[in-house]
């Protein structure tokens, strides 16, 4: 019987189209914690929070509340937790006897720094993800997502979608950042522990974070797409190996 409920954003392919949701799903599977997924369309996220008396996940610069997924419900404690990193810390605290840890050797602070660096590196090329996610959503969420991005950028997604030339520039910069991350991964392997993960053969928070980005692109483009095949060749196949190694943690629970 499931102990947790994970509220996740659905896609037309029924694959994870939200990297934070993917991250939490992998953590639950890593720890062997039974859970069920409740697919929640974008327009239903705010009502979900309000119905259950959950505080906003965060706040926008203008002071307005942000309601986001993933949202995890712990049936045992009757508690809701938002934000993927906070969920990870909660699971570490409440399920400490469930090994392995997502922050091996008490490295939560280091993974938090990796988290910030990764998000900063992806941010300049976020348009890649905007359009991939938008085109992968169910009809119920398409307009909502478009309007939300329009509020943030001042333009509808159809207008900010990059031209082939600009997309190529974003793609080159994105690859450049992944080259930087490859150096971080190589340092982990240099300690003598070989494997596809940042810490060698041990999966951790940072792997699930990067894996979430890869999973969104894989789901949005399709595994047979030229873009996905190209990404799998980057940096001597580093990201193909990581993506493949994380497959065992991608299940939807019960």
Phi, psi and omega in degrees: 000138183289143177260337184233155172240125178252117177272121187228153179278124180278160174231168181296337180266356183066019176255159180298124178242009177235117182296322177296322178295318178301316181302312181294319179302316180295321179296316178300317180290322177302318183276354180070031181267120180297133179210162174237150180259133172243109182290130185228116180290157183308314182295344184264359184290310180300313177301326178298314178298311185293320181299324184258009177064034181268133178294151178307148180295324179195190183229141177285162179304331180276003178093356179281151182285151176245128178246114188230164169245149016282155169230129182248131177250123177265110183295329183291315182264355183056044184235143175253136179231132179247170180070124188300319181292322177294323177296317179300315179295322179297315181293325177297321183284315186273339182237042184300336180279353179268109182259159001277168178279148176276350174237071185303142177057038177057050184254025183303318182294324178291321178290329175296320178293319177298318179303312180295318180294322180293315180296321179294325180287328181278327188309316182297341182241028185295340179301330177303315182284323179307308185288323178297314181294313182305316183284350182257353184282159172287158181306327182297336185252346187301307182296319181299314181296318179299313181294324179294318178291326179296322178296325182280326186251343182089358181221149174292158183300326180300332181270333181266355176302126185293147172292165179306323181293314180291323178299321178297324178293315177300316183297320179295319179291323179296317178296322179299317178294322178295331175295323176295316178295327179300325177295322177295317180295322180297325177297322178296318179289335182291347180286353178109352179258103182280147178163172184279353187260167181302324180256030177089252182259010182247115177288144181216181181310311186299324178295318180290329176295307179296319179300328177296318177297316179297320182295322179296315180294319179297316180291320183287319181274326186097143184294339181266002181286152179294326181296315180293319178298322178295313181300324181294343179270347185300141170051053177059033177077017182306314187279334172294317180295319179294312180302316181294321182291335181274352183305323184294346182256008188267001184298156183269020179074218183288000000 
